[in-house]
Amino acid sequence: MAFFHLVFGLLCKALLVLFSLLFIAFLGYCLYIKYIHMKYDHIPGPPRDSFFFGHLPTLLKIMKKDGLVHDKFLEWSETYGHVFRINFLHSVSICITCPEATKEILMSPKYTKSKNVYKKLFNLFGQRFFGNGLLTARDHEMWYKQRRIMDPAFSSLYLRGLMGTFNERAEKLMDKLSELADNNTEAKMLQLINCVTLDVIAKVAFGMELDLLNYTSPFPKAIETVLKGMMHYVRDFTYEYYPRNKQFVNEVREACRFLRKTGAEVIHKRKMAIQNGEDVPKDILTQIIKTAATEEVMTEEDEEFMLDNFITFFIAGQETTANQLAFCVMELGRHPEILEKAKKEVDDVIGMKQEIRNDDLGKLVYLSQVLKETLRIYPTAPGTARDIEEDMIINGVYIPGGVTGMFSNFVTGRMEKFFKDPLKFDPDRFHPDAPKPYYCYYPFALGPRSCLGLNFAQMEAKVVMAKLLQRFEFNLVPDQTFDIEDTGTLKPKSGVICTIRQRKYKK
């Protein structure tokens, strides 16, 4: 009995010490949060929801109601100015819409991508996702080595050689739309366009034949799943610990494994073919492998980088372009006068010919304006973030170092200060003679970390839109929403449902 009393006494003392240490740690954490508040509370910003969670409850409430957190950022920016503070637990983010600060920070390699944001994209619920690919690599030397390897695969000469594939895959979409028109069936434009852009990136980047308009594939669902998972993972650190989310979290992990496993198989198969001297497609994957082989040393981590970039290109190379095109169709459907002007230009430049040449794309000036205006109001990749390690002054506000700078082109694109009547869809804002937006329009980011696939995406978008305008009349089905859905990228919530009929030309 005395032994049990002794053990019980020791256990009580151990628990008392443990609770004391936990209390001291908790008190220390509270003091640290208080210190952070005192350090940054001179920066304008909305009132915090709570001492511990800062503004997180407001943002989570918006997400649970399927709202758009970017609308809240726009509201706060209009209220608190070009630089305002957001608190998340013990960390502080500074939202910046000041063009001068945007130029200084995004155009310089000195400001690395935010560890609070991009480090979380390395894994997704414990599964390696983007890893240290081009999108997420924070170390400048690591990023630069990869960019040097990738650049030849996105040269203007190489991209011109992809026009055949752009035309071929766009023709498959036209065939599908003809079929729907003949059957008087409504077209779910986002879904159809998504199939085409995924087909294109699979073909031109990795030599994969998917033909998603005619055959089913697990790829679209896997991409949709990881993007939704990414949004929850980045914005809510508690998401995976709720039992009700367990099934979805497992689906996200499985989708990650599927994408990386497929990428590893494709890369291995292509490398073996190259080593054996076989004929291989002159696509982006071959270019990447051959260029990478010229590096002095190829480490195991470099092999992982190639796989990271397979995931990056597969997702970023199709999702954002598909969403841009769907938004473009949506806005043209809402503005018949702009639609007619775009059609006239296509008729003048393309006429009745089926094959669109690279030279034709440069002549589609108004269509370029339409696509740019689409990205102003609906930037499919709504922003980026950088670490600000040193003290600086932004728009007259002193910013102590050690914060994340958040840059939202969704917010700047919808601010009256930068664009008069900002919610009006007006392609003439991007007329060649119009003043250029000064560091407030950056749908593909800015500076050394700007999107490598910018020209690729816009060439593809122009080909698809030109063929659509050339061949079809389309009208939006009434009573559908024009709301935006946030799944990591921004997309039309309705899916853009249209009635389709083939254009009739006068003889």
C-alpha distance (Angstrom), angle and dihedral (degrees) to the residues before:
residue distance angle dihedral
M1 . . .
A2 3.80 . .
F3 3.80 88.4 .
F4 3.82 92.0 55.9
H5 3.82 90.2 47.7
L6 3.79 88.6 52.4
V7 3.80 93.1 48.5
F8 3.80 91.2 45.6
G9 3.79 90.8 50.1
L10 3.80 92.5 49.4
L11 3.81 90.3 47.2
C12 3.80 91.4 51.6
K13 3.80 90.8 49.4
A14 3.81 91.0 48.3
L15 3.80 91.1 50.0
L16 3.80 90.3 47.2
V17 3.81 90.4 51.8
L18 3.82 90.5 45.8
F19 3.80 93.1 50.1
S20 3.79 90.0 45.4
L21 3.79 91.1 52.9
L22 3.80 91.2 46.2
F23 3.80 90.3 49.2
I24 3.81 91.2 49.5
A25 3.81 90.2 47.7
F26 3.81 90.8 48.2
L27 3.80 91.1 47.7
G28 3.80 89.9 48.3
Y29 3.81 90.5 50.7
C30 3.81 90.6 49.7
L31 3.81 90.1 50.8
Y32 3.80 90.2 49.1
I33 3.82 91.4 51.7
K34 3.80 88.6 48.7
Y35 3.80 89.5 50.8
I36 3.83 90.2 51.3
H37 3.80 89.9 50.1
M38 3.78 91.6 50.7
K39 3.80 91.3 46.9
Y40 3.81 96.9 51.5
D41 3.81 107.4 21.1
H42 3.81 91.7 96.9
I43 3.81 86.3 72.5
P44 3.83 111.4 90.8
G45 3.77 116.1 -107.7
P46 3.79 145.4 133.5
P47 3.82 119.7 -73.2
R48 3.80 112.4 -86.3
D49 3.80 118.1 -108.8
S50 3.79 91.2 -139.2
F51 3.78 142.2 -5.3
F52 3.81 93.8 -111.8
F53 3.80 105.2 33.0
G54 3.79 99.3 34.7
H55 3.81 110.9 -167.2
L56 3.80 95.0 -17.6
P57 3.85 95.4 102.2
T58 3.82 91.2 57.5
L59 3.80 92.6 51.5
L60 3.81 94.1 44.2
K61 3.80 90.5 50.0
I62 3.81 89.7 54.3
M63 3.80 91.5 49.1
K64 3.81 93.4 48.8
K65 3.80 88.7 55.2
D66 3.83 90.2 49.9
G67 3.78 89.4 -112.3
L68 3.78 128.2 146.0
V69 3.80 116.6 -101.4
H70 3.81 89.1 -163.3
D71 3.81 89.0 67.5
K72 3.80 87.9 58.0
F73 3.81 90.8 49.8
L74 3.82 88.4 51.8
E75 3.81 90.8 50.2
W76 3.81 91.7 49.2
S77 3.79 91.8 46.9
E78 3.80 91.7 52.5
T79 3.83 89.4 47.8
Y80 3.81 102.9 41.1
G81 3.80 103.6 28.0
H82 3.80 139.4 -119.5
V83 3.80 93.7 -34.3
F84 3.79 124.7 35.7
R85 3.76 137.6 160.7
I86 3.81 131.2 -115.7
N87 3.83 121.9 -171.9
F88 3.80 124.4 -148.9
L89 3.82 111.2 178.6
H90 3.83 104.0 -62.7
S91 3.81 96.2 -16.3
V92 3.78 129.8 86.8
S93 3.80 129.0 -151.4
I94 3.78 123.7 -166.4
C95 3.80 117.0 -148.0
I96 3.80 109.0 -147.3
T97 3.81 127.4 -165.3
C98 3.81 97.0 156.4
P99 3.85 106.4 121.4
E100 3.82 94.4 -147.2
A101 3.82 92.5 52.8
T102 3.81 90.5 43.0
K103 3.79 89.3 54.9
E104 3.81 94.0 46.0
I105 3.80 96.0 48.3
L106 3.80 104.8 35.1
M107 3.79 95.2 41.9
S108 3.82 93.5 54.3
P109 3.84 127.6 75.6
K110 3.81 86.4 -149.4
Y111 3.80 90.3 84.1
T112 3.80 108.1 65.7
K113 3.77 125.4 -154.3
S114 3.79 111.2 -82.7
K115 3.79 114.6 -86.3
N116 3.82 90.0 -154.1
V117 3.80 90.8 60.0
Y118 3.79 109.9 25.3
K119 3.79 98.0 37.2
K120 3.80 87.5 61.1
L121 3.80 89.5 58.2
F122 3.81 91.0 60.6
N123 3.80 88.1 80.1
L124 3.78 130.6 18.6
F125 3.80 112.4 -150.4
G126 3.81 89.1 -27.5
Q127 3.83 97.1 -44.2
R128 3.81 119.6 108.7
F129 3.81 106.4 -109.0
F130 3.82 121.7 161.4
G131 3.80 89.8 -4.5
N132 3.81 111.3 178.2
G133 3.78 96.9 -29.2
L134 3.79 126.9 139.7
L135 3.80 92.8 -78.8
T136 3.79 97.8 50.9
A137 3.83 108.8 25.1
R138 3.81 107.0 120.3
D139 3.80 100.2 -176.1
H140 3.80 107.6 86.9
E141 3.82 95.6 -144.5
M142 3.80 91.7 49.1
W143 3.80 90.9 48.8
Y144 3.82 93.4 44.6
K145 3.80 92.8 53.0
Q146 3.80 90.5 53.6
R147 3.79 93.2 44.4
R148 3.81 90.2 51.6
I149 3.81 89.1 53.8
M150 3.81 93.0 47.4
D151 3.82 100.3 43.3
P152 3.85 98.0 82.5
A153 3.81 89.8 55.0
F154 3.81 89.7 59.9
S155 3.81 100.2 41.0
S156 3.80 116.6 132.6
L157 3.81 90.4 -114.3
Y158 3.79 92.7 54.5
L159 3.80 93.5 43.8
R160 3.80 91.3 53.4
G161 3.78 86.7 58.7
L162 3.80 89.7 59.8
M163 3.80 94.3 63.6
G164 3.80 90.4 95.7
T165 3.80 91.6 58.2
F166 3.81 92.4 44.3
N167 3.80 89.1 53.4
E168 3.79 94.7 43.7
R169 3.81 95.4 51.0
A170 3.80 92.9 42.3
E171 3.82 87.9 53.4
K172 3.80 89.4 57.2
L173 3.80 87.9 56.7
M174 3.81 90.4 49.4
D175 3.81 89.7 51.8
K176 3.79 90.6 51.3
L177 3.80 91.9 48.3
S178 3.82 90.2 49.1
E179 3.77 89.0 54.1
L180 3.82 91.5 50.2
A181 3.80 91.0 46.6
D182 3.81 92.1 51.0
N183 3.80 90.6 49.6
N184 3.82 92.5 44.3
T185 3.82 88.7 -123.7
E186 3.78 124.0 153.9
A187 3.82 115.9 -111.3
K188 3.80 121.8 -132.7
M189 3.77 93.8 -149.2
L190 3.80 100.1 -171.0
Q191 3.79 91.9 52.4
L192 3.81 93.2 46.8
I193 3.79 95.0 45.4
N194 3.80 90.3 46.3
C195 3.81 88.7 57.8
V196 3.81 90.6 52.5
T197 3.80 97.2 47.9
L198 3.81 90.8 46.6
D199 3.80 89.2 49.3
V200 3.81 90.1 51.1
I201 3.80 97.3 49.8
A202 3.81 91.4 43.8
K203 3.81 91.2 51.7
V204 3.80 103.5 39.1
A205 3.80 96.3 36.2
F206 3.78 104.1 36.1
G207 3.81 109.1 10.6
M208 3.81 91.9 -115.9
E209 3.81 120.2 148.5
L210 3.80 109.0 -148.5
D211 3.84 104.8 150.8
L212 3.79 90.7 -168.6
L213 3.80 94.4 -179.7
N214 3.79 88.8 67.9
Y215 3.81 105.2 23.3
T216 3.78 134.9 44.1
S217 3.80 121.9 -119.0
P218 3.80 135.7 177.6
F219 3.83 91.0 -129.8
P220 3.84 100.0 86.1
K221 3.79 92.7 49.3
A222 3.81 92.4 45.3
I223 3.82 91.8 51.6
E224 3.80 92.4 46.6
T225 3.81 90.1 49.7
V226 3.81 96.7 49.8
L227 3.81 92.0 46.6
K228 3.79 92.4 52.7
G229 3.78 89.6 45.2
M230 3.80 90.8 49.6
M231 3.80 91.5 54.9
H232 3.81 92.7 53.1
Y233 3.81 93.8 41.2
V234 3.80 94.7 52.4
R235 3.79 97.6 42.6
D236 3.82 103.5 35.9
F237 3.80 117.1 40.3
T238 3.84 90.5 -173.9
Y239 3.82 96.0 53.9
E240 3.80 98.4 98.2
Y241 3.82 93.3 49.4
Y242 3.81 96.1 63.9
P243 3.84 110.8 95.6
R244 3.81 91.5 -140.0
N245 3.82 89.7 62.2
K246 3.80 95.9 49.0
Q247 3.82 96.2 96.9
F248 3.81 93.4 50.3
V249 3.81 92.4 45.2
N250 3.82 88.8 54.0
E251 3.82 89.7 49.4
V252 3.82 89.8 52.9
R253 3.80 91.7 50.3
E254 3.79 91.2 48.6
A255 3.81 91.0 49.0
C256 3.83 89.8 51.9
R257 3.79 91.0 50.3
F258 3.80 91.3 48.5
L259 3.81 94.2 51.0
R260 3.80 94.5 46.5
K261 3.80 93.3 43.7
T262 3.80 90.4 51.8
G263 3.80 90.9 46.8
A264 3.80 92.0 50.7
E265 3.81 91.1 51.2
V266 3.81 93.3 48.4
I267 3.82 93.5 47.7
H268 3.82 93.4 45.6
K269 3.79 92.9 48.3
R270 3.82 92.3 49.3
K271 3.83 93.6 46.9
M272 3.80 90.5 51.7
A273 3.79 90.7 49.6
I274 3.81 91.4 51.1
Q275 3.81 92.4 47.3
N276 3.82 90.5 49.8
G277 3.79 91.5 52.2
E278 3.80 93.9 -115.9
D279 3.78 123.4 154.7
V280 3.79 107.9 -95.5
P281 3.81 131.9 -177.4
K282 3.79 114.1 -90.6
D283 3.78 90.3 -125.8
I284 3.79 134.2 134.6
L285 3.81 93.5 -87.3
T286 3.81 93.0 55.1
Q287 3.79 90.5 46.3
I288 3.80 91.2 50.8
I289 3.81 93.7 48.2
K290 3.81 94.3 46.6
T291 3.79 93.5 46.1
A292 3.80 91.9 45.6
A293 3.80 89.0 53.6
T294 3.81 89.6 62.8
E295 3.81 90.5 64.0
E296 3.78 113.4 106.1
V297 3.80 93.7 -123.4
M298 3.81 128.1 20.3
T299 3.79 109.2 -163.8
E300 3.78 129.6 -167.5
E301 3.79 87.6 -105.4
D302 3.81 89.3 56.1
E303 3.80 87.5 57.2
E304 3.80 88.7 53.4
F305 3.80 89.2 49.9
M306 3.80 89.2 57.4
L307 3.79 89.0 53.4
D308 3.81 91.0 45.6
N309 3.78 88.4 54.4
F310 3.80 92.0 47.8
I311 3.81 86.8 61.2
T312 3.81 91.9 42.7
F313 3.80 94.9 51.4
F314 3.78 94.3 40.6
I315 3.79 92.3 55.5
A316 3.80 104.6 28.6
G317 3.80 92.0 37.9
Q318 3.77 95.2 62.7
E319 3.80 112.8 14.3
T320 3.80 98.0 63.1
T321 3.82 94.3 43.4
A322 3.80 92.2 49.2
N323 3.79 91.2 50.3
Q324 3.81 92.3 47.8
L325 3.80 91.5 52.0
A326 3.81 92.4 47.2
F327 3.81 91.4 50.7
C328 3.81 88.7 47.2
V329 3.82 91.8 54.0
M330 3.80 89.2 46.9
E331 3.81 93.6 53.2
L332 3.81 94.3 43.3
G333 3.79 87.9 51.8
R334 3.80 89.1 54.3
H335 3.83 94.0 47.1
P336 3.83 111.2 48.5
E337 3.82 93.2 176.6
I338 3.82 91.7 57.6
L339 3.79 90.4 44.0
E340 3.81 91.6 54.1
K341 3.80 92.0 48.8
A342 3.81 91.1 50.8
K343 3.82 90.9 47.9
K344 3.79 91.8 51.3
E345 3.79 91.4 53.2
V346 3.81 91.2 49.1
D347 3.81 90.4 49.1
D348 3.80 91.1 50.0
V349 3.81 95.0 46.9
I350 3.81 104.1 31.7
G351 3.78 102.4 22.6
M352 3.80 112.5 175.6
K353 3.80 98.4 -33.1
Q354 3.77 117.6 122.9
E355 3.80 99.9 -151.6
I356 3.80 114.4 70.5
R357 3.81 112.7 -154.4
N358 3.77 128.0 -148.8
D359 3.82 89.5 -112.9
D360 3.81 89.3 58.5
L361 3.79 92.4 59.2
G362 3.80 93.0 63.7
K363 3.81 90.2 54.3
L364 3.81 93.3 54.7
V365 3.80 91.6 86.6
Y366 3.81 98.5 151.0
L367 3.80 92.4 46.2
S368 3.82 87.4 54.3
Q369 3.80 88.4 53.1
V370 3.80 90.3 50.8
L371 3.81 92.0 51.2
K372 3.80 92.2 47.1
E373 3.80 92.3 49.2
T374 3.80 88.8 49.8
L375 3.80 89.7 56.9
R376 3.79 91.7 47.1
I377 3.80 93.5 60.2
Y378 3.80 96.2 28.0
P379 3.81 109.7 31.0
T380 3.79 101.4 -177.9
A381 3.81 90.3 -155.1
P382 3.82 96.8 43.9
G383 3.79 101.9 -165.6
T384 3.78 153.2 -28.7
A385 3.81 137.8 -130.9
R386 3.81 137.1 -138.9
D387 3.79 134.3 -170.8
I388 3.81 114.2 -115.0
E389 3.78 103.4 -157.2
E390 3.81 99.7 169.0
D391 3.79 131.3 56.9
M392 3.79 114.7 -94.9
I393 3.79 141.7 162.8
I394 3.81 117.9 -119.8
N395 3.79 119.9 -172.5
G396 3.79 89.6 -21.3
V397 3.82 94.4 -50.0
Y398 3.81 119.5 117.8
I399 3.81 110.5 -128.8
P400 3.82 115.8 -165.7
G401 3.80 112.3 -142.9
G402 3.79 122.7 -102.9
V403 3.81 100.1 66.9
T404 3.79 137.5 112.7
G405 3.80 116.1 -112.3
M406 3.81 111.8 -146.0
F407 3.82 119.1 -158.1
S408 3.79 117.2 -167.5
N409 3.79 118.1 -171.3
F410 3.81 86.1 -176.6
V411 3.80 88.1 64.4
T412 3.81 97.9 42.0
G413 3.80 91.7 45.0
R414 3.80 90.1 57.9
M415 3.80 99.8 43.2
E416 3.80 119.0 113.1
K417 3.81 89.4 -143.6
F418 3.78 91.3 66.4
F419 3.81 103.2 27.8
K420 3.79 123.3 31.1
D421 3.81 111.8 -127.7
P422 3.82 87.9 1.4
L423 3.81 98.9 -166.2
K424 3.80 92.1 55.5
F425 3.81 112.1 101.7
D426 3.80 102.8 -128.6
P427 3.83 118.8 158.8
D428 3.82 90.4 -173.7
R429 3.81 87.7 78.3
F430 3.81 84.2 78.6
H431 3.80 97.5 44.3
P432 3.83 109.3 140.2
D433 3.81 89.6 -113.5
A434 3.82 95.4 46.1
P435 3.82 119.2 102.6
K436 3.80 111.3 -90.3
P437 3.82 116.0 -115.5
Y438 3.79 109.0 -104.7
Y439 3.82 108.8 -130.0
C440 3.78 94.0 -47.4
Y441 3.82 97.6 96.3
Y442 3.78 114.9 61.6
P443 3.83 112.5 138.3
F444 3.82 89.7 160.0
A445 3.83 94.3 40.8
L446 3.81 122.2 -114.4
G447 3.76 141.1 -98.1
P448 3.81 127.8 12.6
R449 3.80 92.4 -21.7
S450 3.80 95.1 53.0
C451 3.80 117.2 130.7
L452 3.80 113.2 -72.0
G453 3.81 91.1 -154.9
L454 3.82 97.2 54.7
N455 3.82 95.9 113.7
F456 3.80 92.4 39.6
A457 3.82 91.5 53.5
Q458 3.79 95.7 46.6
M459 3.79 94.3 46.3
E460 3.78 89.6 52.5
A461 3.82 92.4 45.2
K462 3.81 92.0 51.3
V463 3.80 93.8 49.9
V464 3.81 93.4 49.8
M465 3.82 94.6 44.6
A466 3.81 93.6 44.5
K467 3.80 92.0 53.2
L468 3.80 91.6 45.3
L469 3.81 92.4 51.8
Q470 3.80 91.3 43.2
R471 3.80 95.4 54.0
F472 3.79 111.0 26.6
E473 3.77 148.0 48.9
F474 3.79 112.0 -148.1
N475 3.79 135.0 -174.9
L476 3.77 128.7 -170.9
V477 3.79 114.2 -112.4
P478 3.84 107.6 -113.6
D479 3.80 124.2 -106.7
Q480 3.80 96.9 26.5
T481 3.77 118.8 132.9
F482 3.79 123.9 -108.9
D483 3.80 91.3 -155.4
I484 3.79 123.7 131.8
E485 3.80 123.5 -118.9
D486 3.79 118.9 -149.7
T487 3.79 113.6 -146.8
G488 3.78 96.4 151.3
T489 3.79 86.7 -70.7
L490 3.81 120.7 50.0
K491 3.80 118.9 -109.0
P492 3.83 137.6 166.0
K493 3.79 107.5 -86.0
S494 3.82 93.0 -147.4
G495 3.80 94.5 53.5
V496 3.85 87.9 -126.0
I497 3.80 102.3 -92.8
C498 3.79 114.3 -157.9
T499 3.76 141.6 177.5
I500 3.80 109.5 -127.1
R501 3.77 133.6 -156.1
Q502 3.77 131.1 167.6
R503 3.78 117.6 -105.8
K504 3.78 117.8 -109.6
Y505 3.77 116.6 -141.7
K506 3.77 124.8 -153.2
K507 3.77 113.6 -118.0
